[in-house]
Amino acid sequence: MEHIIPASEFTRNFGRYQMIAQREPVAVTSHGRTTGYFIAAEDYEAFKRFKEARRGFATVELPEEKARAISASRMDERHNHLDSMLDE
């Protein structure tokens, strides 16, 4: 269960929420809106690794050989029914 607490409570009892964050995220709110999450350091490091692994890129960054291979590729016939979505 995620803990949702006001910022003032978080500030007053930081040590308590620091311990809770080792097990689960703590959502911190201000004026009823979530402004951030307090999580364990290991969880944050895992998130950073995940985010870095998902790096996007522009197709112009691809080597010409890979761009040609993508251009020449075709979708598996099992997905032909999806073509009808392009007509809308």
Phi, psi and omega in degrees: 000129180282136175272133176239117185223152176290153180303322181297319177294319178301316181294316181294326185236045184307314182303318179297313182286335174296319178291318179298321182296342176290339182254328185200157181295150175241115178276129180252128183246158173220122182055039176083000180245137178292126181252347179178175179233141175253120183228165178296149180302320180296322179295320179294318179296320178296319178298316179299317179297316179299314182296319180293327181288339182264026183305129175273165177207160177272146181298335178293345178278347182286146171297149183307321181300316180289322179297319178295319180296319178294317181297325182276349183287155179230149179288147176301141183301337178300341184255013182302328180299339179287340180302328181298336178292336180285340181284340184287000000 
